[in-house]
Amino acid sequence: MMLITGGARSGKSRQAEELAAQAASRVLYIATSQIFDGEMAQRVAHHKASRPAHWRTVEAWRDLGRFITPANPPGEAILLECVTTLVTNLMFDEGGEQDPETWNYAAIEAAVNQQIDQLIAACAACPAPIFLVTNEVGMGIVPENRLARHFRDIAGRVNQRLAQAADGVWLVVSGIGVKIK
């Protein structure tokens, strides 16, 4: 498993796509975004159009062990885009319709960690090369609101766990990838 991290618009997606294409001629692309508005629909369409047409795409953000299995062929790389979107989806799914000010963030983080445990185990059991894209969320100022602070903390801890479990980690800054593990 390879983790590719960086800030927004750092080039981490392009780096991950290049690594996946180098690792295998076929790629299973697991897209974790959900479309809630026109802007997000345009972003997803742009991402889809930029990928090779022969790459398979699955849209999912929960129970990813359904797609990352010991049965995956080693000749097809898996690219998961992106872990921080997955974390966001899980947090809002667990928080439900309640005001985020009233959320039980410890329980939400436990639920997120359960999904991340399953993801790490699935990656370890899968023979295919796997590339996980995530945002580096800890290099800015402390967010002003409670939800953003908890998101930063949970996503940062998830990234640490994934980096520890990964065989390699890339940091991408201004379109330049540097292997840091």
TIVO-2410 file (N, C-alpha, C; in nm, 3 decimals):
# residues 181
REC num residu      c1      c2      c3 atome chaine
REC   1      M   0.085  -0.118   0.000     N      A
REC   1      M   0.000   0.000   0.000    CA      A
REC   1      M   0.089   0.123   0.000     C      A
REC   2      M   0.053   0.218  -0.085     N      A
REC   2      M   0.125   0.344  -0.096    CA      A
REC   2      M   0.029   0.457  -0.061     C      A
REC   3      L   0.071   0.549   0.025     N      A
REC   3      L  -0.009   0.664   0.064    CA      A
REC   3      L   0.049   0.787  -0.004     C      A
REC   4      I  -0.037   0.865  -0.070     N      A
REC   4      I   0.004   0.987  -0.137    CA      A
REC   4      I  -0.070   1.101  -0.070     C      A
REC   5      T   0.004   1.196  -0.013     N      A
REC   5      T  -0.058   1.305   0.061    CA      A
REC   5      T  -0.005   1.439   0.011     C      A
REC   6      G  -0.077   1.542   0.044     N      A
REC   6      G  -0.040   1.678   0.007    CA      A
REC   6      G  -0.157   1.770   0.031     C      A
REC   7      G  -0.135   1.897   0.011     N      A
REC   7      G  -0.241   1.995   0.030    CA      A
REC   7      G  -0.338   1.997  -0.086     C      A
REC   8      A  -0.440   2.081  -0.075     N      A
REC   8      A  -0.536   2.098  -0.183    CA      A
REC   8      A  -0.464   2.151  -0.307     C      A
REC   9      R  -0.496   2.093  -0.420     N      A
REC   9      R  -0.439   2.133  -0.549    CA      A
REC   9      R  -0.287   2.120  -0.554     C      A
REC  10      S  -0.234   2.025  -0.479     N      A
REC  10      S  -0.088   2.005  -0.474    CA      A
REC  10      S  -0.037   1.919  -0.589     C      A
REC  11      G  -0.127   1.843  -0.654     N      A
REC  11      G  -0.086   1.750  -0.757    CA      A
REC  11      G  -0.084   1.606  -0.710     C      A
REC  12      K  -0.138   1.582  -0.590     N      A
REC  12      K  -0.133   1.446  -0.534    CA      A
REC  12      K  -0.213   1.346  -0.617     C      A
REC  13      S  -0.326   1.388  -0.673     N      A
REC  13      S  -0.406   1.297  -0.756    CA      A
REC  13      S  -0.328   1.257  -0.881     C      A
REC  14      R  -0.268   1.353  -0.947     N      A
REC  14      R  -0.188   1.322  -1.066    CA      A
REC  14      R  -0.073   1.230  -1.031     C      A
REC  15      Q  -0.006   1.255  -0.918     N      A
REC  15      Q   0.104   1.170  -0.873    CA      A
REC  15      Q   0.055   1.027  -0.851     C      A
REC  16      A  -0.059   1.012  -0.784     N      A
REC  16      A  -0.114   0.879  -0.757    CA      A
REC  16      A  -0.153   0.809  -0.887     C      A
REC  17      E  -0.212   0.883  -0.980     N      A
REC  17      E  -0.250   0.823  -1.108    CA      A
REC  17      E  -0.127   0.777  -1.185     C      A
REC  18      E  -0.020   0.855  -1.181     N      A
REC  18      E   0.104   0.815  -1.249    CA      A
REC  18      E   0.164   0.690  -1.184     C      A
REC  19      L   0.165   0.686  -1.052     N      A
REC  19      L   0.218   0.568  -0.982    CA      A
REC  19      L   0.135   0.444  -1.012     C      A
REC  20      A   0.004   0.459  -1.013     N      A
REC  20      A  -0.084   0.345  -1.041    CA      A
REC  20      A  -0.064   0.297  -1.185     C      A
REC  21      A  -0.053   0.389  -1.279     N      A
REC  21      A  -0.034   0.351  -1.419    CA      A
REC  21      A   0.101   0.283  -1.440     C      A
REC  22      Q   0.202   0.324  -1.364     N      A
REC  22      Q   0.333   0.259  -1.372    CA      A
REC  22      Q   0.329   0.118  -1.313     C      A
REC  23      A   0.245   0.098  -1.214     N      A
REC  23      A   0.238  -0.031  -1.144    CA      A
REC  23      A   0.160  -0.136  -1.221     C      A
REC  24      A   0.064  -0.094  -1.302     N      A
REC  24      A  -0.022  -0.190  -1.372    CA      A
REC  24      A  -0.086  -0.124  -1.493     C      A
REC  25      S  -0.122  -0.205  -1.590     N      A
REC  25      S  -0.186  -0.152  -1.710    CA      A
REC  25      S  -0.334  -0.122  -1.687     C      A
REC  26      R  -0.392  -0.189  -1.589     N      A
REC  26      R  -0.532  -0.166  -1.554    CA      A
REC  26      R  -0.540  -0.108  -1.414     C      A
REC  27      V  -0.642  -0.027  -1.391     N      A
REC  27      V  -0.660   0.036  -1.260    CA      A
REC  27      V  -0.807   0.032  -1.222     C      A
REC  28      L  -0.831  -0.005  -1.097     N      A
REC  28      L  -0.964   0.008  -1.036    CA      A
REC  28      L  -0.959   0.136  -0.954     C      A
REC  29      Y  -1.039   0.233  -0.992     N      A
REC  29      Y  -1.043   0.364  -0.927    CA      A
REC  29      Y  -1.162   0.366  -0.833     C      A
REC  30      I  -1.136   0.380  -0.704     N      A
REC  30      I  -1.243   0.387  -0.604    CA      A
REC  30      I  -1.261   0.535  -0.569     C      A
REC  31      A  -1.373   0.590  -0.611     N      A
REC  31      A  -1.404   0.732  -0.590    CA      A
REC  31      A  -1.494   0.745  -0.467     C      A
REC  32      T  -1.450   0.826  -0.371     N      A
REC  32      T  -1.525   0.838  -0.245    CA      A
REC  32      T  -1.616   0.960  -0.239     C      A
REC  33      S  -1.613   1.044  -0.341     N      A
REC  33      S  -1.694   1.167  -0.339    CA      A
REC  33      S  -1.842   1.136  -0.356     C      A
REC  34      Q  -1.921   1.222  -0.295     N      A
REC  34      Q  -2.065   1.220  -0.316    CA      A
REC  34      Q  -2.101   1.352  -0.383     C      A
REC  35      I  -2.195   1.348  -0.474     N      A
REC  35      I  -2.234   1.469  -0.546    CA      A
REC  35      I  -2.358   1.528  -0.479     C      A
REC  36      F  -2.340   1.650  -0.424     N      A
REC  36      F  -2.450   1.718  -0.359    CA      A
REC  36      F  -2.492   1.846  -0.431     C      A
REC  37      D  -2.408   1.893  -0.525     N      A
REC  37      D  -2.442   2.016  -0.596    CA      A
REC  37      D  -2.374   2.018  -0.733     C      A
REC  38      G  -2.405   2.120  -0.811     N      A
REC  38      G  -2.351   2.131  -0.946    CA      A
REC  38      G  -2.201   2.144  -0.951     C      A
REC  39      E  -2.144   2.219  -0.857     N      A
REC  39      E  -1.998   2.236  -0.855    CA      A
REC  39      E  -1.928   2.102  -0.834     C      A
REC  40      M  -1.980   2.022  -0.741     N      A
REC  40      M  -1.919   1.892  -0.716    CA      A
REC  40      M  -1.939   1.800  -0.837     C      A
REC  41      A  -2.051   1.810  -0.903     N      A
REC  41      A  -2.075   1.730  -1.023    CA      A
REC  41      A  -1.972   1.765  -1.131     C      A
REC  42      Q  -1.940   1.893  -1.144     N      A
REC  42      Q  -1.838   1.936  -1.241    CA      A
REC  42      Q  -1.701   1.883  -1.203     C      A
REC  43      R  -1.667   1.886  -1.075     N      A
REC  43      R  -1.537   1.835  -1.030    CA      A
REC  43      R  -1.524   1.685  -1.059     C      A
REC  44      V  -1.629   1.611  -1.030     N      A
REC  44      V  -1.627   1.467  -1.055    CA      A
REC  44      V  -1.615   1.439  -1.205     C      A
REC  45      A  -1.690   1.513  -1.285     N      A
REC  45      A  -1.684   1.495  -1.430    CA      A
REC  45      A  -1.543   1.526  -1.482     C      A
REC  46      H  -1.480   1.629  -1.429     N      A
REC  46      H  -1.344   1.664  -1.470    CA      A
REC  46      H  -1.247   1.552  -1.434     C      A
REC  47      H  -1.259   1.499  -1.313     N      A
REC  47      H  -1.172   1.388  -1.271    CA      A
REC  47      H  -1.192   1.266  -1.361     C      A
REC  48      K  -1.318   1.232  -1.389     N      A
REC  48      K  -1.347   1.117  -1.475    CA      A
REC  48      K  -1.287   1.135  -1.614     C      A
REC  49      A  -1.303   1.255  -1.669     N      A
REC  49      A  -1.253   1.282  -1.805    CA      A
REC  49      A  -1.101   1.276  -1.812     C      A
REC  50      S  -1.034   1.304  -1.701     N      A
REC  50      S  -0.887   1.305  -1.703    CA      A
REC  50      S  -0.827   1.166  -1.688     C      A
REC  51      R  -0.907   1.066  -1.649     N      A
REC  51      R  -0.857   0.930  -1.632    CA      A
REC  51      R  -0.866   0.853  -1.764     C      A
REC  52      P  -0.776   0.757  -1.784     N      A
REC  52      P  -0.787   0.671  -1.903    CA      A
REC  52      P  -0.922   0.600  -1.906     C      A
REC  53      A  -0.978   0.587  -2.026     N      A
REC  53      A  -1.111   0.529  -2.042    CA      A
REC  53      A  -1.118   0.383  -1.999     C      A
REC  54      H  -1.006   0.311  -2.003     N      A
REC  54      H  -1.009   0.168  -1.969    CA      A
REC  54      H  -0.999   0.143  -1.818     C      A
REC  55      W  -0.981   0.248  -1.738     N      A
REC  55      W  -0.982   0.230  -1.592    CA      A
REC  55      W  -1.126   0.206  -1.547     C      A
REC  56      R  -1.142   0.110  -1.458     N      A
REC  56      R  -1.273   0.085  -1.398    CA      A
REC  56      R  -1.294   0.181  -1.282     C      A
REC  57      T  -1.417   0.227  -1.263     N      A
REC  57      T  -1.448   0.317  -1.152    CA      A
REC  57      T  -1.559   0.258  -1.067     C      A
REC  58      V  -1.539   0.265  -0.936     N      A
REC  58      V  -1.641   0.228  -0.839    CA      A
REC  58      V  -1.659   0.349  -0.748     C      A
REC  59      E  -1.782   0.385  -0.722     N      A
REC  59      E  -1.811   0.496  -0.630    CA      A
REC  59      E  -1.857   0.437  -0.498     C      A
REC  60      A  -1.774   0.454  -0.395     N      A
REC  60      A  -1.805   0.397  -0.263    CA      A
REC  60      A  -1.720   0.466  -0.158     C      A
REC  61      W  -1.770   0.470  -0.036     N      A
REC  61      W  -1.693   0.532   0.073    CA      A
REC  61      W  -1.711   0.457   0.207     C      A
REC  62      R  -1.773   0.344   0.204     N      A
REC  62      R  -1.794   0.266   0.326    CA      A
REC  62      R  -1.773   0.119   0.290     C      A
REC  63      D  -1.719   0.044   0.387     N      A
REC  63      D  -1.700  -0.101   0.368    CA      A
REC  63      D  -1.622  -0.132   0.240     C      A
REC  64      L  -1.506  -0.069   0.227     N      A
REC  64      L  -1.428  -0.080   0.103    CA      A
REC  64      L  -1.364  -0.217   0.086     C      A
REC  65      G  -1.369  -0.300   0.189     N      A
REC  65      G  -1.324  -0.437   0.177    CA      A
REC  65      G  -1.405  -0.518   0.076     C      A
REC  66      R  -1.518  -0.464   0.032     N      A
REC  66      R  -1.597  -0.528  -0.075    CA      A
REC  66      R  -1.522  -0.521  -0.207     C      A
REC  67      F  -1.435  -0.420  -0.222     N      A
REC  67      F  -1.368  -0.396  -0.349    CA      A
REC  67      F  -1.218  -0.422  -0.342     C      A
REC  68      I  -1.164  -0.423  -0.224     N      A
REC  68      I  -1.021  -0.449  -0.204    CA      A
REC  68      I  -1.013  -0.583  -0.132     C      A
REC  69      T  -0.986  -0.689  -0.209     N      A
REC  69      T  -0.997  -0.825  -0.156    CA      A
REC  69      T  -0.876  -0.909  -0.196     C      A
REC  70      P  -0.860  -1.024  -0.135     N      A
REC  70      P  -0.756  -1.117  -0.180    CA      A
REC  70      P  -0.777  -1.165  -0.323     C      A
REC  71      A  -0.898  -1.149  -0.376     N      A
REC  71      A  -0.928  -1.194  -0.513    CA      A
REC  71      A  -0.893  -1.090  -0.619     C      A
REC  72      N  -0.857  -0.969  -0.578     N      A
REC  72      N  -0.818  -0.869  -0.678    CA      A
REC  72      N  -0.695  -0.918  -0.753     C      A
REC  73      P  -0.694  -0.904  -0.885     N      A
REC  73      P  -0.576  -0.950  -0.961    CA      A
REC  73      P  -0.455  -0.860  -0.935     C      A
REC  74      P  -0.337  -0.918  -0.918     N      A
REC  74      P  -0.218  -0.837  -0.893    CA      A
REC  74      P  -0.180  -0.748  -1.012     C      A
REC  75      G  -0.236  -0.776  -1.131     N      A
REC  75      G  -0.208  -0.695  -1.249    CA      A
REC  75      G  -0.298  -0.575  -1.264     C      A
REC  76      E  -0.386  -0.552  -1.168     N      A
REC  76      E  -0.474  -0.434  -1.171    CA      A
REC  76      E  -0.452  -0.355  -1.043     C      A
REC  77      A  -0.397  -0.235  -1.057     N      A
REC  77      A  -0.374  -0.149  -0.940    CA      A
REC  77      A  -0.508  -0.095  -0.890     C      A
REC  78      I  -0.508  -0.056  -0.764     N      A
REC  78      I  -0.626   0.005  -0.703    CA      A
REC  78      I  -0.586   0.144  -0.657     C      A
REC  79      L  -0.665   0.244  -0.697     N      A
REC  79      L  -0.640   0.382  -0.655    CA      A
REC  79      L  -0.765   0.431  -0.582     C      A
REC  80      L  -0.749   0.466  -0.456     N      A
REC  80      L  -0.861   0.517  -0.376    CA      A
REC  80      L  -0.844   0.669  -0.363     C      A
REC  81      E  -0.943   0.742  -0.409     N      A
REC  81      E  -0.940   0.889  -0.409    CA      A
REC  81      E  -1.066   0.938  -0.342     C      A
REC  82      C  -1.074   0.989  -0.227     N      A
REC  82      C  -0.963   1.019  -0.141    CA      A
REC  82      C  -1.005   0.988   0.002     C      A
REC  83      V  -0.906   0.962   0.085     N      A
REC  83      V  -0.930   0.922   0.224    CA      A
REC  83      V  -0.999   1.032   0.303     C      A
REC  84      T  -0.960   1.158   0.284     N      A
REC  84      T  -1.021   1.264   0.363    CA      A
REC  84      T  -1.168   1.284   0.324     C      A
REC  85      T  -1.203   1.259   0.199     N      A
REC  85      T  -1.343   1.264   0.160    CA      A
REC  85      T  -1.419   1.148   0.225     C      A
REC  86      L  -1.356   1.032   0.229     N      A
REC  86      L  -1.413   0.917   0.296    CA      A
REC  86      L  -1.440   0.950   0.443     C      A
REC  87      V  -1.343   1.012   0.510     N      A
REC  87      V  -1.359   1.050   0.651    CA      A
REC  87      V  -1.474   1.149   0.666     C      A
REC  88      T  -1.482   1.246   0.578     N      A
REC  88      T  -1.592   1.344   0.582    CA      A
REC  88      T  -1.726   1.274   0.570     C      A
REC  89      N  -1.738   1.185   0.471     N      A
REC  89      N  -1.864   1.113   0.450    CA      A
REC  89      N  -1.901   1.031   0.572     C      A
REC  90      L  -1.803   0.963   0.630     N      A
REC  90      L  -1.831   0.882   0.749    CA      A
REC  90      L  -1.874   0.969   0.866     C      A
REC  91      M  -1.806   1.082   0.886     N      A
REC  91      M  -1.841   1.171   0.997    CA      A
REC  91      M  -1.985   1.220   0.984     C      A
REC  92      F  -2.023   1.265   0.865     N      A
REC  92      F  -2.159   1.316   0.847    CA      A
REC  92      F  -2.262   1.205   0.851     C      A
REC  93      D  -2.226   1.087   0.804     N      A
REC  93      D  -2.316   0.973   0.814    CA      A
REC  93      D  -2.341   0.936   0.960     C      A
REC  94      E  -2.234   0.933   1.038     N      A
REC  94      E  -2.247   0.899   1.180    CA      A
REC  94      E  -2.317   1.011   1.259     C      A
REC  95      G  -2.288   1.136   1.223     N      A
REC  95      G  -2.349   1.249   1.294    CA      A
REC  95      G  -2.497   1.266   1.263     C      A
REC  96      G  -2.536   1.219   1.146     N      A
REC  96      G  -2.677   1.226   1.108    CA      A
REC  96      G  -2.723   1.369   1.085     C      A
REC  97      E  -2.848   1.389   1.108     N      A
REC  97      E  -2.911   1.519   1.083    CA      A
REC  97      E  -2.892   1.618   1.199     C      A
REC  98      Q  -2.825   1.572   1.305     N      A
REC  98      Q  -2.806   1.660   1.421    CA      A
REC  98      Q  -2.708   1.773   1.389     C      A
REC  99      D  -2.717   1.878   1.464     N      A
REC  99      D  -2.623   1.989   1.453    CA      A
REC  99      D  -2.484   1.938   1.492     C      A
REC 100      P  -2.381   1.963   1.410     N      A
REC 100      P  -2.245   1.917   1.443    CA      A
REC 100      P  -2.194   1.967   1.579     C      A
REC 101      E  -2.253   2.072   1.631     N      A
REC 101      E  -2.215   2.119   1.764    CA      A
REC 101      E  -2.254   2.019   1.872     C      A
REC 102      T  -2.350   1.933   1.843     N      A
REC 102      T  -2.399   1.836   1.943    CA      A
REC 102      T  -2.345   1.695   1.919     C      A
REC 103      W  -2.264   1.677   1.816     N      A
REC 103      W  -2.213   1.544   1.784    CA      A
REC 103      W  -2.124   1.488   1.893     C      A
REC 104      N  -2.127   1.357   1.909     N      A
REC 104      N  -2.037   1.286   1.999    CA      A
REC 104      N  -1.914   1.248   1.916     C      A
REC 105      Y  -1.813   1.334   1.916     N      A
REC 105      Y  -1.698   1.315   1.828    CA      A
REC 105      Y  -1.616   1.192   1.865     C      A
REC 106      A  -1.616   1.152   1.992     N      A
REC 106      A  -1.545   1.030   2.029    CA      A
REC 106      A  -1.610   0.909   1.963     C      A
REC 107      A  -1.743   0.903   1.964     N      A
REC 107      A  -1.814   0.792   1.900    CA      A
REC 107      A  -1.796   0.797   1.749     C      A
REC 108      I  -1.798   0.916   1.693     N      A
REC 108      I  -1.777   0.930   1.548    CA      A
REC 108      I  -1.638   0.884   1.511     C      A
REC 109      E  -1.537   0.922   1.588     N      A
REC 109      E  -1.401   0.879   1.556    CA      A
REC 109      E  -1.388   0.728   1.570     C      A
REC 110      A  -1.455   0.669   1.667     N      A
REC 110      A  -1.451   0.523   1.681    CA      A
REC 110      A  -1.510   0.456   1.558     C      A
REC 111      A  -1.619   0.509   1.506     N      A
REC 111      A  -1.680   0.453   1.385    CA      A
REC 111      A  -1.589   0.471   1.264     C      A
REC 112      V  -1.526   0.587   1.253     N      A
REC 112      V  -1.430   0.611   1.144    CA      A
REC 112      V  -1.315   0.512   1.156     C      A
REC 113      N  -1.263   0.495   1.276     N      A
REC 113      N  -1.150   0.403   1.296    CA      A
REC 113      N  -1.186   0.259   1.261     C      A
REC 114      Q  -1.310   0.220   1.286     N      A
REC 114      Q  -1.353   0.085   1.249    CA      A
REC 114      Q  -1.343   0.067   1.097     C      A
REC 115      Q  -1.387   0.168   1.022     N      A
REC 115      Q  -1.377   0.161   0.876    CA      A
REC 115      Q  -1.231   0.163   0.831     C      A
REC 116      I  -1.147   0.241   0.897     N      A
REC 116      I  -1.005   0.248   0.860    CA      A
REC 116      I  -0.935   0.117   0.895     C      A
REC 117      D  -0.971   0.056   1.008     N      A
REC 117      D  -0.916  -0.077   1.042    CA      A
REC 117      D  -0.948  -0.176   0.931     C      A
REC 118      Q  -1.073  -0.175   0.884     N      A
REC 118      Q  -1.114  -0.265   0.777    CA      A
REC 118      Q  -1.039  -0.235   0.648     C      A
REC 119      L  -1.018  -0.107   0.619     N      A
REC 119      L  -0.944  -0.068   0.499    CA      A
REC 119      L  -0.800  -0.116   0.505     C      A
REC 120      I  -0.734  -0.096   0.618     N      A
REC 120      I  -0.595  -0.139   0.635    CA      A
REC 120      I  -0.585  -0.292   0.621     C      A
REC 121      A  -0.677  -0.363   0.683     N      A
REC 121      A  -0.676  -0.510   0.675    CA      A
REC 121      A  -0.701  -0.556   0.531     C      A
REC 122      A  -0.792  -0.492   0.463     N      A
REC 122      A  -0.821  -0.528   0.323    CA      A
REC 122      A  -0.699  -0.503   0.236     C      A
REC 123      C  -0.632  -0.391   0.256     N      A
REC 123      C  -0.512  -0.360   0.177    CA      A
REC 123      C  -0.401  -0.461   0.204     C      A
REC 124      A  -0.386  -0.501   0.328     N      A
REC 124      A  -0.281  -0.598   0.365    CA      A
REC 124      A  -0.307  -0.734   0.301     C      A
REC 125      A  -0.433  -0.771   0.283     N      A
REC 125      A  -0.468  -0.902   0.227    CA      A
REC 125      A  -0.477  -0.903   0.075     C      A
REC 126      C  -0.471  -0.787   0.014     N      A
REC 126      C  -0.491  -0.776  -0.131    CA      A
REC 126      C  -0.358  -0.785  -0.205     C      A
REC 127      P  -0.350  -0.868  -0.311     N      A
REC 127      P  -0.225  -0.882  -0.385    CA      A
REC 127      P  -0.199  -0.768  -0.484     C      A
REC 128      A  -0.298  -0.685  -0.510     N      A
REC 128      A  -0.283  -0.577  -0.608    CA      A
REC 128      A  -0.207  -0.459  -0.546     C      A
REC 129      P  -0.134  -0.383  -0.627     N      A
REC 129      P  -0.074  -0.260  -0.576    CA      A
REC 129      P  -0.185  -0.159  -0.546     C      A
REC 130      I  -0.177  -0.095  -0.430     N      A
REC 130      I  -0.283  -0.005  -0.384    CA      A
REC 130      I  -0.225   0.133  -0.356     C      A
REC 131      F  -0.296   0.235  -0.401     N      A
REC 131      F  -0.255   0.374  -0.385    CA      A
REC 131      F  -0.369   0.451  -0.321     C      A
REC 132      L  -0.344   0.508  -0.204     N      A
REC 132      L  -0.445   0.584  -0.131    CA      A
REC 132      L  -0.408   0.732  -0.135     C      A
REC 133      V  -0.499   0.817  -0.178     N      A
REC 133      V  -0.477   0.961  -0.182    CA      A
REC 133      V  -0.545   1.022  -0.060     C      A
REC 134      T  -0.475   1.115   0.005     N      A
REC 134      T  -0.532   1.182   0.121    CA      A
REC 134      T  -0.480   1.325   0.127     C      A
REC 135      N  -0.554   1.411   0.193     N      A
REC 135      N  -0.510   1.549   0.211    CA      A
REC 135      N  -0.430   1.563   0.340     C      A
REC 136      E  -0.322   1.638   0.332     N      A
REC 136      E  -0.249   1.675   0.453    CA      A
REC 136      E  -0.326   1.792   0.513     C      A
REC 137      V  -0.385   1.771   0.628     N      A
REC 137      V  -0.475   1.872   0.686    CA      A
REC 137      V  -0.414   1.945   0.805     C      A
REC 138      G  -0.293   1.912   0.843     N      A
REC 138      G  -0.238   1.967   0.966    CA      A
REC 138      G  -0.136   2.078   0.950     C      A
REC 139      M  -0.122   2.134   0.831     N      A
REC 139      M  -0.018   2.235   0.812    CA      A
REC 139      M  -0.070   2.378   0.818     C      A
REC 140      G  -0.199   2.394   0.844     N      A
REC 140      G  -0.256   2.528   0.849    CA      A
REC 140      G  -0.281   2.572   0.992     C      A
REC 141      I  -0.357   2.678   1.003     N      A
REC 141      I  -0.391   2.730   1.135    CA      A
REC 141      I  -0.497   2.640   1.199     C      A
REC 142      V  -0.515   2.655   1.329     N      A
REC 142      V  -0.619   2.580   1.399    CA      A
REC 142      V  -0.754   2.635   1.353     C      A
REC 143      P  -0.842   2.547   1.302     N      A
REC 143      P  -0.972   2.595   1.254    CA      A
REC 143      P  -1.052   2.663   1.364     C      A
REC 144      E  -1.137   2.755   1.323     N      A
REC 144      E  -1.212   2.835   1.419    CA      A
REC 144      E  -1.334   2.764   1.474     C      A
REC 145      N  -1.389   2.664   1.401     N      A
REC 145      N  -1.511   2.601   1.453    CA      A
REC 145      N  -1.487   2.457   1.495     C      A
REC 146      R  -1.577   2.411   1.579     N      A
REC 146      R  -1.562   2.279   1.642    CA      A
REC 146      R  -1.558   2.165   1.540     C      A
REC 147      L  -1.649   2.166   1.444     N      A
REC 147      L  -1.653   2.061   1.343    CA      A
REC 147      L  -1.521   2.055   1.267     C      A
REC 148      A  -1.470   2.168   1.222     N      A
REC 148      A  -1.345   2.171   1.145    CA      A
REC 148      A  -1.227   2.123   1.229     C      A
REC 149      R  -1.225   2.161   1.357     N      A
REC 149      R  -1.115   2.115   1.445    CA      A
REC 149      R  -1.120   1.963   1.461     C      A
REC 150      H  -1.237   1.909   1.484     N      A
REC 150      H  -1.249   1.763   1.500    CA      A
REC 150      H  -1.217   1.691   1.370     C      A
REC 151      F  -1.262   1.746   1.257     N      A
REC 151      F  -1.228   1.686   1.129    CA      A
REC 151      F  -1.077   1.683   1.110     C      A
REC 152      R  -1.012   1.794   1.134     N      A
REC 152      R  -0.866   1.801   1.120    CA      A
REC 152      R  -0.799   1.698   1.210     C      A
REC 153      D  -0.842   1.687   1.333     N      A
REC 153      D  -0.781   1.593   1.427    CA      A
REC 153      D  -0.804   1.448   1.385     C      A
REC 154      I  -0.928   1.415   1.348     N      A
REC 154      I  -0.960   1.277   1.309    CA      A
REC 154      I  -0.887   1.242   1.180     C      A
REC 155      A  -0.893   1.328   1.080     N      A
REC 155      A  -0.825   1.301   0.953    CA      A
REC 155      A  -0.675   1.291   0.973     C      A
REC 156      G  -0.619   1.375   1.058     N      A
REC 156      G  -0.475   1.368   1.085    CA      A
REC 156      G  -0.435   1.237   1.150     C      A
REC 157      R  -0.516   1.190   1.244     N      A
REC 157      R  -0.484   1.061   1.308    CA      A
REC 157      R  -0.504   0.945   1.210     C      A
REC 158      V  -0.604   0.953   1.124     N      A
REC 158      V  -0.624   0.851   1.021    CA      A
REC 158      V  -0.503   0.847   0.929     C      A
REC 159      N  -0.456   0.964   0.885     N      A
REC 159      N  -0.340   0.970   0.797    CA      A
REC 159      N  -0.217   0.909   0.864     C      A
REC 160      Q  -0.199   0.934   0.991     N      A
REC 160      Q  -0.085   0.875   1.063    CA      A
REC 160      Q  -0.093   0.723   1.063     C      A
REC 161      R  -0.213   0.670   1.088     N      A
REC 161      R  -0.230   0.524   1.090    CA      A
REC 161      R  -0.204   0.464   0.953     C      A
REC 162      L  -0.256   0.529   0.849     N      A
REC 162      L  -0.234   0.479   0.714    CA      A
REC 162      L  -0.087   0.487   0.675     C      A
REC 163      A  -0.021   0.597   0.711     N      A
REC 163      A   0.122   0.611   0.679    CA      A
REC 163      A   0.204   0.504   0.748     C      A
REC 164      Q   0.169   0.472   0.872     N      A
REC 164      Q   0.241   0.368   0.944    CA      A
REC 164      Q   0.220   0.231   0.878     C      A
REC 165      A   0.100   0.205   0.830     N      A
REC 165      A   0.070   0.075   0.768    CA      A
REC 165      A   0.123   0.066   0.625     C      A
REC 166      A   0.148   0.180   0.563     N      A
REC 166      A   0.187   0.182   0.421    CA      A
REC 166      A   0.332   0.135   0.402     C      A
REC 167      D   0.354   0.078   0.284     N      A
REC 167      D   0.490   0.041   0.245    CA      A
REC 167      D   0.569   0.164   0.201     C      A
REC 168      G   0.499   0.265   0.153     N      A
REC 168      G   0.563   0.388   0.108    CA      A
REC 168      G   0.468   0.505   0.123     C      A
REC 169      V   0.524   0.624   0.137     N      A
REC 169      V   0.445   0.746   0.150    CA      A
REC 169      V   0.508   0.854   0.062     C      A
REC 170      W   0.425   0.921  -0.016     N      A
REC 170      W   0.468   1.033  -0.099    CA      A
REC 170      W   0.403   1.159  -0.046     C      A
REC 171      L   0.481   1.267  -0.039     N      A
REC 171      L   0.430   1.401  -0.010    CA      A
REC 171      L   0.442   1.480  -0.139     C      A
REC 172      V   0.332   1.541  -0.182     N      A
REC 172      V   0.331   1.618  -0.306    CA      A
REC 172      V   0.311   1.765  -0.271     C      A
REC 173      V   0.403   1.849  -0.321     N      A
REC 173      V   0.397   1.992  -0.297    CA      A
REC 173      V   0.421   2.062  -0.433     C      A
REC 174      S   0.330   2.150  -0.472     N      A
REC 174      S   0.343   2.225  -0.596    CA      A
REC 174      S   0.371   2.135  -0.716     C      A
REC 175      G   0.305   2.021  -0.720     N      A
REC 175      G   0.317   1.929  -0.831    CA      A
REC 175      G   0.440   1.841  -0.829     C      A
REC 176      I   0.519   1.850  -0.725     N      A
REC 176      I   0.640   1.770  -0.714    CA      A
REC 176      I   0.622   1.668  -0.602     C      A
REC 177      G   0.636   1.542  -0.637     N      A
REC 177      G   0.624   1.435  -0.539    CA      A
REC 177      G   0.759   1.397  -0.482     C      A
REC 178      V   0.762   1.384  -0.351     N      A
REC 178      V   0.884   1.343  -0.281    CA      A
REC 178      V   0.849   1.220  -0.197     C      A
REC 179      K   0.920   1.111  -0.222     N      A
REC 179      K   0.895   0.990  -0.143    CA      A
REC 179      K   0.957   1.011  -0.005     C      A
REC 180      I   0.873   1.004   0.100     N      A
REC 180      I   0.922   1.027   0.236    CA      A
REC 180      I   0.928   0.900   0.320     C      A
REC 181      K   0.876   0.792   0.265     N      A
REC 181      K   0.887   0.661   0.333    CA      A
REC 181      K   0.899   0.555   0.227     C      A
***
